[in-house]
Every structure is written in C-alpha cells, then in structure tokens.
Amino acid sequence: MNTQATPAERALARLRADYPGHRIWRSVRHDGVPGDWVATLHDPAAGIDPTIISSDADELRTALDAEGVRARKATRNVIM
C-alpha cells in the first residue's frame, strides 16, 4: 500500500490548514479525474464570494488571499 501523499494531496492539505474559513476540495470531472479546485465560504470574516473555483492550487490560493483582503476591507467599512 502506498502511503505517500501526492503533491495535489499536500497542496490540498496546506490550503485547508491555511484557510479554515473555507471548505476546500477538488471537483471530479465527468470522466472521474480530479478537476477544479473549489473553496466554499463558511466564515463571512474569511471572504465575500460564497464559492471560488480555480484551475489549480496556486490560483485558488491567490483568489483566497484576495478574498481575505476584500473581507477585511468590508469589515472596516461596516465598523466605521
């Protein structure tokens, strides 16, 4: 049995650890192959858009970073 994590599995684990305000997973294409990277918002303080879909882990990380910035700006605007 192979217990080595693939690079995609490691990237998924890092994303999940780094963005706990989102549920992050890989979609499955019609042919059963892993597809897009998906993040669904659980904590409104972590983002604005309810769902983000990206073609790879790096793109999703960039989008989630931008979401965090947007959420912080929105929070500051509400407080002021």
Buried (B, 14 or more C-beta within 10 A) or exposed (E): EEEEEEEEEEBBEEBBEEBEBBEBBBEEEEEEEEBBBBBBBEEEEBBBBEEBBBEEBEBBBEBBEBBBEEBEEBEEEEEE
